[in-house]
Amino acid sequence: MPDLEEDIKRHNDVVRTNSRDRVCYREACAACGEKSSFAPHELRRRGLRYFVENRVVCTVIWLARWRCPKCGGTFTDYPDFRLAL
């Protein structure tokens, strides 16, 4: 699982940049389907738990919020390594 730890660190580094260079994983707005560049809106801090061998590791990830320029809707963008339960 060292790759996951590296993915989490890389994700946090690129998401926490406070500019349009912030990485966005979504290609289209879920509300209107617009495929354009989204405007950074805010950041959310969330706990993440994952298994390494026989132990649970707890860490923090940052999730970016984006605003769609067409419909004005906002959404949270999740990285690929974060799976919904």
GICOR-V789328 format. One record per backbone hydrogen bond with DSSP energy under -0.5 kcal/mol. CO is the residue of the C=O (numbers start at 1). NH is the residue of the N-H. If there is no record, write none. Layout:
# GICOR-V789328
co->CO nh->NH
co->CO nh->NH
This chain:
# GICOR-V789328
co->1 nh->4
co->1 nh->5
co->2 nh->6
co->3 nh->7
co->4 nh->8
co->5 nh->9
co->6 nh->10
co->7 nh->11
co->8 nh->12
co->9 nh->13
co->10 nh->14
co->11 nh->15
co->12 nh->16
co->14 nh->23
co->17 nh->19
co->19 nh->22
co->29 nh->33
co->34 nh->29
co->34 nh->36
co->39 nh->67
co->42 nh->65
co->44 nh->63
co->46 nh->61
co->48 nh->59
co->50 nh->57
co->52 nh->55
co->55 nh->52
co->55 nh->57
co->57 nh->50
co->59 nh->48
co->61 nh->46
co->63 nh->44
co->64 nh->77
co->65 nh->41
co->65 nh->42
co->66 nh->75
co->67 nh->39
co->68 nh->72
co->73 nh->68
co->75 nh->66
co->76 nh->78
co->77 nh->64
co->79 nh->82
co->81 nh->83
